[in-house]
Amino acid sequence: MPELSLELLVDLVLAVGALELLVLLVLRRTALWFTLLAGLALMVALRLTVAAISPAYICLALAASGLLHVIDLQRRWSASAGRRALLSVSLPTKENHE
């Protein structure tokens, strides 16, 4: 049985991730776009590292992943803040029990 190289394995994971992104785009499921893109950028950084590409390009891929992660977190926190505002409940305090 042929041995899988690390480059081929990372390429396979990138291809599956790209296919998943395409499916999400076609189905207009926007909730996971930035999560998936951040992960794919990390995989690109890994692929560049395995191929011994210039560290500048690796840093660029890592920076892109970080930026996409921040965008993903901001979108999630904004969405959850809106839901919390709708379900706002005051927590019991010492004053309420006296």
Buried (B, 14 or more C-beta within 10 A) or exposed (E): EEEEEEEEEBBEBBEEBEEBBEEBEEEEEEEEBBBBBBBBBBBBBBBBBBEEEEEEBBEBBBEBBEBBBEBBEEBEEEEEEEEEEEEEEEEEEEEEEE
